[in-house]
Amino acid sequence: MVPPSLANLSNLLYLDLTAYSDVYEQFDRTSSLKPTSMDLWVSDLSWLSNLNSLQYLGLGGVRLNKGSVPSWPTVTNLFLGNNKFSGPIPLNIGQEMPSMSYLDLSRNYLNGSIPSSIRRMKNLCNLDLSHNNLSGNISGKWSGQLLWLIDLSNNSLSGSIPNSWCSQLPSLQWLRLSRANLFTGNLPEQLCQLAELRVLDLSHNNLSGSVPKCLGNLEAIKSSDELILVFTRKTTCLRRSIEVERS
């Protein structure tokens, strides 16, 4: 159990108790040196309210199941993935945490729609709400000069892909709307305005129409980098030419 006495560290800026790490997945399996797993759990979050200077909070995989997502106004990097939070994301999350840069609420049991107040997070770089039970349309204008990753995969979202993502998110490199979602309509030509795009995963939806050929003109192709597109069950890597596979 994480000791509540940590609340006495009133000037603490960085707290990472994450119980899993991508580093483990990259660890050399042939090595005799193995990383040790953390077996942490947190029974109550009330003590965190005393950490008035906290900016980074990582509590991924610590078996939190205390209802809805709490808020901490000073936190700019919040990682609460792989827990058991339930209910809707707070409607005022954007007002409560306006300085958020990284928001990871993935792999929980959250439901309801995505609050429009998230659009108020002008410093947001990374938004991961994947693997929840979120539903409804994604409406309104989204804008953000810094937002480079949006992962909403494995939810029950519907409607069309917002055109504002294409025109108002100039830094977007990673867009995943795949699996279990119900997006419909044609792929917007405005996707080609995402000049920095590297990964676009729209598989397992109800999209129709053709793939915009202008995707082959994105900077990732011109610079000889790979642009990864997933529209069905196959992954296509574009390099200088448009080659979209369907199955």
ZAMARKE-13152 format. One record per residue (C-alpha): x, y, z; residue in one letter. Coordinates in pm, whole numbers, plus 32768, in hexadecimal, padded with zeros to 4 digits. Example, Ala and Ser with C-alpha at 12.3 -4.5 7.8 and 13.67 -1.06 7.14 Angstrom:
+------+------+------+-----+
|   c1 |   c2 |   c3 | res |
+------+------+------+-----+
| 84CE | 7E3E | 830C |   A |
| 8557 | 7F96 | 82CA |   S |
+------+------+------+-----+
***
This chain:
+------+------+------+-----+
|   c1 |   c2 |   c3 | res |
+------+------+------+-----+
| 8000 | 8000 | 8000 |   M |
| 8078 | 8160 | 7FB2 |   V |
| 80A7 | 8215 | 8101 |   P |
| 7FC5 | 8345 | 812F |   P |
| 80E8 | 83E7 | 81E8 |   S |
| 8164 | 8455 | 8093 |   L |
| 806D | 8572 | 80C1 |   A |
| 8167 | 860F | 81B0 |   N |
| 8249 | 865D | 8087 |   L |
| 8192 | 87A1 | 8042 |   S |
| 8298 | 881F | 7F4B |   N |
| 829E | 86E0 | 7E7E |   L |
| 829A | 8724 | 7D07 |   L |
| 82BB | 85C6 | 7C71 |   Y |
| 8218 | 8485 | 7CE8 |   L |
| 8223 | 834E | 7C10 |   D |
| 81A3 | 820A | 7CA9 |   L |
| 8143 | 816E | 7B5E |   T |
| 8135 | 7FF4 | 7B7F |   A |
| 8186 | 7FA8 | 7A13 |   Y |
| 826D | 8034 | 790D |   S |
| 82A2 | 8020 | 7796 |   D |
| 840F | 7FF5 | 77EC |   V |
| 83C1 | 7E95 | 7864 |   Y |
| 833C | 7E3A | 770E |   E |
| 8482 | 7EAB | 7670 |   Q |
| 855A | 7DF2 | 776B |   F |
| 8645 | 7CF0 | 76D9 |   D |
| 8594 | 7BA5 | 771C |   R |
| 86D9 | 7AE8 | 76EE |   T |
| 8784 | 7BA7 | 7803 |   S |
| 87B2 | 7B09 | 7956 |   S |
| 8760 | 7C5A | 79F2 |   L |
| 85E8 | 7C81 | 7A0B |   K |
| 8527 | 7DB3 | 7A81 |   P |
| 8462 | 7D8A | 7BBF |   T |
| 82EE | 7DCF | 7BB1 |   S |
| 824B | 7EBD | 7CA4 |   M |
| 8123 | 7E42 | 7D6D |   D |
| 808E | 7F87 | 7DE9 |   L |
| 7F2D | 7FE2 | 7E3F |   W |
| 7E86 | 811F | 7EB7 |   V |
| 7D4D | 8113 | 7F8A |   S |
| 7D06 | 8287 | 7FA7 |   D |
| 7D6C | 83BF | 7EE8 |   L |
| 7D00 | 84C6 | 7FE2 |   S |
| 7E63 | 84F4 | 8061 |   W |
| 7ECB | 8575 | 7F0A |   L |
| 7E06 | 86B4 | 7F45 |   S |
| 7F1E | 8728 | 802C |   N |
| 8021 | 8720 | 7F14 |   L |
| 7FE2 | 8880 | 7E9A |   N |
| 811F | 8891 | 7DC7 |   S |
| 80F8 | 8745 | 7D15 |   L |
| 8126 | 8758 | 7B9B |   Q |
| 8162 | 85EF | 7B30 |   Y |
| 808B | 84D2 | 7BB4 |   L |
| 80B2 | 836E | 7B3B |   G |
| 7FC8 | 826E | 7BD8 |   L |
| 7F9E | 817E | 7AB8 |   G |
| 7F43 | 801A | 7B14 |   G |
| 7F2A | 804B | 7C8B |   V |
| 7DCE | 7FB4 | 7C9F |   R |
| 7D10 | 80F5 | 7CDE |   L |
| 7B99 | 80BD | 7CE2 |   N |
| 7B16 | 81EE | 7D94 |   K |
| 7A08 | 8259 | 7CA4 |   G |
| 7A34 | 8389 | 7BC6 |   S |
| 7B76 | 8432 | 7B5D |   V |
| 7BEE | 8533 | 7C5E |   P |
| 7C93 | 867A | 7BFF |   S |
| 7DCC | 872D | 7C70 |   W |
| 7DE8 | 8897 | 7BF2 |   P |
| 7F65 | 88A5 | 7BFF |   T |
| 7FA5 | 875C | 7B48 |   V |
| 8018 | 877C | 79DE |   T |
| 806D | 860C | 799F |   N |
| 7F66 | 8513 | 7A16 |   L |
| 7F86 | 839D | 79DB |   F |
| 7E67 | 82CE | 7A6B |   L |
| 7E59 | 81BA | 7967 |   G |
| 7E12 | 804C | 79B0 |   N |
| 7D3C | 8082 | 7AE4 |   N |
| 7BCA | 805A | 7B32 |   K |
| 7B41 | 81B9 | 7B20 |   F |
| 79D6 | 81BB | 7AB3 |   S |
| 78C6 | 82B2 | 7A5D |   G |
| 78EA | 83DE | 7977 |   P |
| 7A1C | 84B8 | 7956 |   I |
| 79D1 | 85F6 | 7A20 |   P |
| 792A | 86F6 | 7940 |   L |
| 7A03 | 880E | 79CD |   N |
| 7B50 | 8757 | 79B1 |   I |
| 7BD0 | 8863 | 78C3 |   G |
| 7B83 | 8979 | 79B8 |   Q |
| 7C09 | 88BA | 7AE2 |   E |
| 7D53 | 885D | 7A39 |   M |
| 7D88 | 8961 | 7928 |   P |
| 7F03 | 8939 | 791E |   S |
| 7EFB | 87C6 | 78C9 |   M |
| 8005 | 874C | 77D3 |   S |
| 7FE3 | 85D1 | 77E9 |   Y |
| 7E97 | 852F | 7841 |   L |
| 7E87 | 83B2 | 784A |   D |
| 7D43 | 8315 | 78C5 |   L |
| 7D5F | 81E0 | 77ED |   S |
| 7CF5 | 8080 | 7850 |   R |
| 7BEF | 80DD | 794F |   N |
| 7A73 | 80B9 | 7955 |   Y |
| 7A16 | 821E | 7901 |   L |
| 78CF | 825F | 784A |   N |
| 7806 | 837F | 77C1 |   G |
| 7884 | 847C | 76C5 |   S |
| 79D0 | 852F | 76A8 |   I |
| 79A8 | 867D | 775F |   P |
| 79C1 | 87AC | 767E |   S |
| 7A89 | 885A | 7790 |   S |
| 7BBB | 878B | 772C |   I |
| 7BD9 | 887E | 760C |   R |
| 7C30 | 898A | 770C |   R |
| 7D7B | 88DC | 7757 |   M |
| 7E4E | 89B6 | 7674 |   K |
| 7F95 | 8910 | 76DB |   N |
| 7F19 | 87AE | 769D |   L |
| 8017 | 86D8 | 75DF |   C |
| 7F9D | 8575 | 761B |   N |
| 7E36 | 84FD | 7648 |   L |
| 7E03 | 8389 | 7685 |   D |
| 7CA0 | 831C | 76DA |   L |
| 7CB9 | 81C8 | 7632 |   S |
| 7C24 | 8083 | 76B7 |   H |
| 7AF9 | 8115 | 776D |   N |
| 7980 | 8118 | 7730 |   N |
| 7964 | 827B | 76AC |   L |
| 784A | 82C1 | 75B7 |   S |
| 77A6 | 83D6 | 74F1 |   G |
| 781F | 84C4 | 73E5 |   N |
| 7958 | 8595 | 73EF |   I |
| 78D0 | 86EE | 73AC |   S |
| 7943 | 8854 | 73B7 |   G |
| 7A85 | 88F6 | 7347 |   K |
| 7BC9 | 885F | 73C0 |   W |
| 7D01 | 8932 | 73BA |   S |
| 7E59 | 8909 | 744C |   G |
| 7FAC | 8969 | 73CB |   Q |
| 805B | 8861 | 749E |   L |
| 7F74 | 8732 | 748C |   L |
| 8032 | 861D | 73D9 |   W |
| 7F83 | 84DD | 744E |   L |
| 7E12 | 8483 | 7464 |   I |
| 7DBA | 831C | 74BB |   D |
| 7C46 | 82D6 | 74DD |   L |
| 7C55 | 816D | 7468 |   S |
| 7B87 | 8056 | 7504 |   N |
| 7A5C | 8125 | 756C |   N |
| 78F9 | 8146 | 74E0 |   S |
| 7918 | 829D | 7440 |   L |
| 7848 | 82F2 | 730E |   S |
| 7802 | 8401 | 7212 |   G |
| 78F5 | 8493 | 7119 |   S |
| 7A63 | 84EA | 7140 |   I |
| 7A71 | 865B | 71A1 |   P |
| 7AF8 | 8739 | 708C |   N |
| 7B83 | 8822 | 7195 |   S |
| 7C83 | 871A | 71F3 |   W |
| 7D11 | 8737 | 7097 |   C |
| 7D20 | 88B1 | 7086 |   S |
| 7D5F | 8917 | 71EF |   Q |
| 7E5A | 8813 | 7268 |   L |
| 7F97 | 8860 | 71A3 |   P |
| 807B | 8789 | 727F |   S |
| 7FA9 | 864B | 7277 |   L |
| 8083 | 851C | 722B |   Q |
| 7FBE | 83F9 | 72BD |   W |
| 7E47 | 83C7 | 7293 |   L |
| 7DA3 | 8281 | 72FD |   R |
| 7C29 | 825B | 72EB |   L |
| 7C26 | 80E4 | 72AC |   S |
| 7B78 | 7FB0 | 7338 |   R |
| 7A1D | 7FAA | 73D3 |   A |
| 79D2 | 810D | 7364 |   N |
| 78B7 | 8159 | 7271 |   L |
| 7933 | 827F | 71A5 |   F |
| 7876 | 82AE | 705E |   T |
| 788B | 837B | 6F22 |   G |
| 79A3 | 83BE | 6E2E |   N |
| 7B0B | 83FD | 6E88 |   L |
| 7B2C | 8578 | 6E7F |   P |
| 7C19 | 8607 | 6D7C |   E |
| 7C8A | 86F1 | 6E90 |   Q |
| 7D56 | 85D2 | 6F22 |   L |
| 7E5D | 863A | 6E28 |   C |
| 7E89 | 877E | 6EEA |   Q |
| 7F2A | 86B8 | 7005 |   L |
| 8087 | 86F8 | 6F83 |   A |
| 8134 | 864D | 70A9 |   E |
| 805F | 8511 | 70A4 |   L |
| 811E | 83CB | 70DD |   R |
| 8014 | 82D3 | 7153 |   V |
| 7EA6 | 82CD | 70EA |   L |
| 7DDB | 81A4 | 7167 |   D |
| 7C6B | 81A6 | 7106 |   L |
| 7C37 | 802F | 70F0 |   S |
| 7AFD | 7F79 | 7169 |   H |
| 7A0C | 809A | 7134 |   N |
| 78EB | 80D4 | 7041 |   N |
| 79A0 | 81CA | 6F60 |   L |
| 7950 | 81D2 | 6DED |   S |
| 79D2 | 8269 | 6CAD |   G |
| 7B33 | 8275 | 6C29 |   S |
| 7C7B | 82C6 | 6CD2 |   V |
| 7CF1 | 8426 | 6C77 |   P |
| 7E18 | 8404 | 6B8B |   K |
| 7EA9 | 8547 | 6C11 |   C |
| 7F1C | 8481 | 6D43 |   L |
| 803C | 8416 | 6C64 |   G |
| 80B7 | 857E | 6C62 |   N |
| 80E6 | 859D | 6DD8 |   L |
| 8238 | 8606 | 6E5B |   E |
| 8279 | 84AE | 6EF2 |   A |
| 8287 | 8426 | 6D91 |   I |
| 8351 | 8541 | 6CFC |   K |
| 8458 | 8524 | 6E0C |   S |
| 8479 | 83AB | 6DCD |   S |
| 83DF | 835A | 6F1D |   D |
| 82C5 | 825D | 6F39 |   E |
| 815B | 82BF | 6F56 |   L |
| 8095 | 81A4 | 6FF6 |   I |
| 7F2B | 818D | 6F8A |   L |
| 7E35 | 808C | 700E |   V |
| 7CDA | 808C | 6F74 |   F |
| 7C7E | 7F1D | 6F96 |   T |
| 7D38 | 7DF6 | 7026 |   R |
| 7E70 | 7E35 | 6F5F |   K |
| 7F7A | 7F34 | 6FAC |   T |
| 8003 | 7FFF | 6E8D |   T |
| 814C | 80B9 | 6E98 |   C |
| 815A | 81CD | 6D98 |   L |
| 82AC | 8231 | 6D16 |   R |
| 82A3 | 8337 | 6C05 |   R |
| 8170 | 829E | 6B5D |   S |
| 800C | 8253 | 6BC0 |   I |
| 7FD0 | 80DF | 6BED |   E |
| 7E9D | 809E | 6CC1 |   V |
| 7E3E | 7F34 | 6CFA |   E |
| 7CDE | 7EC0 | 6D43 |   R |
| 7C5F | 7D6C | 6DB0 |   S |
+------+------+------+-----+
***
